[in-house]
């Protein structure tokens, strides 16, 4: 190891430790036998067993998973349509306005977006609850899905579609047999990304939720304000595992897309 590489490796190690050491401690202390989350008293899985008897946390987890799955489907579908419009329709009228409206949630603070959704729901007399959270998350995550799918569309070989249509395939058959198989890995990646973003969101859900529709991040935040408990550590560890599996599936889909 040269003297020039040592500072760079030390900086890299410090950066990783700064980012991931707190997460590692959270996972470790979720197996702590003590009720005091900062005092290690031995290895135990009792808090995971206790977690599954906590009806409020389990109910919030079910709501979060349902919201994330449904909003990710909506976001992927709308993101696919938006990606086709941006990539295949050329320079149509009001294209700049359309591009701005699609990519705006990428830069708008979540507080502003959540407040805007709240004002819309109140103005139209929509009762806030499960489906308003789904609508908010689908609006927020659609832009991310559009970016992923548009990138894949830009790299696709249009000559394959032209060859299929020259051989007699119609537009529907060409899309089903040529475009969709190439686009499927990107759509899976977009769905996974939208699912993770929805599962993690706290701000927009706080503005768009109603009675009986408390998501898991909202439940964890409300409990942490009163003090961190071992059950919260256990639930956070399971949430990290779910996000990790989703990221792994997205990476595998991206590798298949690259292949």
Number of C-alpha atoms within 10 A of each C-alpha: 5 6 7 8 9 11 11 11 11 11 11 12 12 13 12 11 13 11 11 12 13 11 14 13 12 18 19 15 23 27 23 23 18 18 14 13 20 12 11 14 14 10 13 13 12 16 22 19 11 12 18 13 11 11 10 13 21 15 16 20 20 14 20 26 17 17 24 25 20 19 27 30 20 20 28 30 19 19 29 25 14 22 25 17 17 21 14 12 10 10 11 10 8 8 14 12 9 15 15 10 11 21 16 14 18 13 7 11 11 17 13 13 19 21 16 16 20 20 14 12 15 12 9 8 9 12 14 18 16 21 18 22 29 25 17 22 28 27 20 27 27 29 27 22 29 27 19 21 27 23 13 19 21 14 8 13 11 12 9 13 19 12 12 17 14 10 9 10 15 12 11 10 15 18 16 12 13 15 18 14 12 18 18 16 22 29 25 21 24 30 30 27 23 29 28 21 18 27 25 19 19 18 17 22 26 19 21 26 22 16 9 12 22 23 27 27 22 20 17 20 14 11 13 13 8 8 10 16 16 24 23 23 25 25 22 19 21 15 17 15 13 14 19 13 13 18 16 13 15 21 15 15 20 16 11 13 16 10 6
